[in-house]
Amino acid sequence: MRNATTVERVEEAGVWHISSVLIMAEPAKREQVCAAIEQIEAAEIAEATGTEKIIVTLETTSERDIANALAEIQQLEGVVTASLIFHQTDTTDLNSIVISDQGDIQPEGTCS
């Protein structure tokens, strides 16, 4: 018998986790599902067409929070499936970005 060990991941400060989730909802409960998703702090509905498909963006500071939000969505009444389809980490400090008068994005202090 193998001994199971738990490995704790240490999250880096200043890292954002951005994910997309494809949700298939029961057509009769689609509006109810959308309303419940809007109550999840990390979630934003990116697309909710007239079909049962809903695309949600998750933005958090940890992978654990992404997993927790996905699990919460999967447990909502009316959700048939909820699948993580994209995940990216970003270390950009959004407070240090400025947009120059030419419309391009540059790090703070390098605006032309």
N, C-alpha and C positions, 0 to 999 in steps of 0.2 A: 504494500500500500504506500502511495506517495504522500509526502507531507505537502500540503498546500500552503503557499506563502503569499501574502498580500504585498504587492509593491505599490507604495504610495508615489504618485507623480508629483513633483514639485513644479508648480506653475511659475513662469517667469513674470516679473512685474513689467507692465507696459506692453503686454502681448494681448492682442484681440483675437478671438476665435470667431470666424464668420462662416456660417453654414446655411445651406438651403435644404429644405425638406419638402418632398412631394407627398401630398396627402390625398387619399381617395376617401371621400365621405359618402354616406348614404344620401342620395338625392333629396329625400324628404327632410333630412336633418342638416343639410349643408349650411343654412343660415345660423342654426344653433351652434354648429362647430366653429364657424367664423367668429361668432360672438365670444365663444369660450377662448379661442386663440388670442383674440384681442386683449384678454385679461392676463395673459402670460407676459411678464415683464420683458423677457429677452426676445420675444417673438414679434414679427411684423409681417402682415400679409402682403406679399409682393404681387400676387395674381390670384384672383378668384373668378374664373370665367363662369359662364352660365352652366357649366357641367359640374360633375362631382369632384373635379380636380382643383386643389388649392395648393399654391406654392407659398411657402413661408420662409422668411429669412430669420436666422437666429444670430444674435451678436452677444458674446459674453467674454469674460476675462479668463475662462478656464474650460478645458475639455469636459470636466465633470459637470459644469453648468449646461453645456450643450447636451450631454447625455441625459441630464435631469429634465430639461425642457422637452427633448424628444420623447422621453418616457411619459411625461405628463400629457403630451399631445396624443400619443398612442392610446392612452387610457380614456380619452374623451368619448362620451356617448355619441355614436354616429360616425366615428372614424373607423373605416374599414382597414386601411393601411396608412402608415406614415413612415417614409423611408428617407434616410439621409442620402442626398444625392451629390453634395458638394461640401467640402470643408477646407478652409484656408486659415492660416495664422498670419497676422500682420503686426509688425512692431512699430508702425507709424504712430508718432505722437501727433494726434490731430490738432492739438493746441499749438503746435509749433509750425503749422503750415499756413502760408498766406498766399492769396491769389494776386498776381501782379495785374497791372492795368492792361497787359497784353492777353490776359485770360489764362495764362499757364500757371501751374501750381509749382511753387518752389519752397524749399525750407526757409524758415524764418530768418530774416537778416540778409537774404540774397535776392530780394525783390528788385527787379529792374525798372 
